[in-house]
Amino acid sequence: MTAETLGTLPDADVVRLAQQGREPAFRELVRRYERPVFSLVYRMVRDREAAEDLAQDTFVKVLNHIDRYSPEFKFSSWLFKIANNVAIDHLRRRRLDTVSIDGAPDATTASEVEASTIQLAVDRESPLEELASRELGSAIERAIGALRPQYRACIMLRHVEGRSYEEIAATLDLPLGTVKTYIHRARHELRRALEGVRD
């Protein structure tokens, strides 16, 4: 089977071929997901070299345990769960300081929070505005980096990977209600961290 043919198959079919030991099928899975996995891990550990190693570790684990994957789950959810665990293990080994968040829920809607803290795309009309946008992006990255790892994972899966709450719950092996609470608290902390940045 050619790479072109593999590229047209859905994940489930490619995974089945990979489970049969077809190396081209596994290479196709890596091709499809190496960028999203690196992106998730990098934003978790905030170190490019470490993220490259951890992304590679993720795919090694996937290859070694591909026979354990059950098609009742989305392959991407299973893959991101492994990537998240690899990143969390790395953070624990490094004993990074994290921020504990105990904020009470407030009335701000998700759309308002996303508009103020997550959405980075703006119409750049001048070099000054472009600089301000870059500074805002850096501030958001720093704020996300200060979140405790589980909050950070939820935010990255939701706003970078575009995963549903249900997919995040499956990926992180958390109750749905816990995922929603973590995301709400993470948004609250991000909003507090970014107060004044847009002024």
Secondary structure, DSSP 8 states (H G I E B T S, - for coil): --HHHHHHS-HHHHHHHHHTT-HHHHHHHHHHHHHHHHHHHHHHH--HHHHHHHHHHHHHHHHHHGGG--TTS-HHHHHHHHHHHHHHHHHHHHT---B-------S--HHHHIIIII-------SHHHHHHHHHHHHHHHHHHHTB-HHHHHHHHHHHTS---HHHHHHHHT--HHHHHHHHHHHHHHHHHHTTTT--
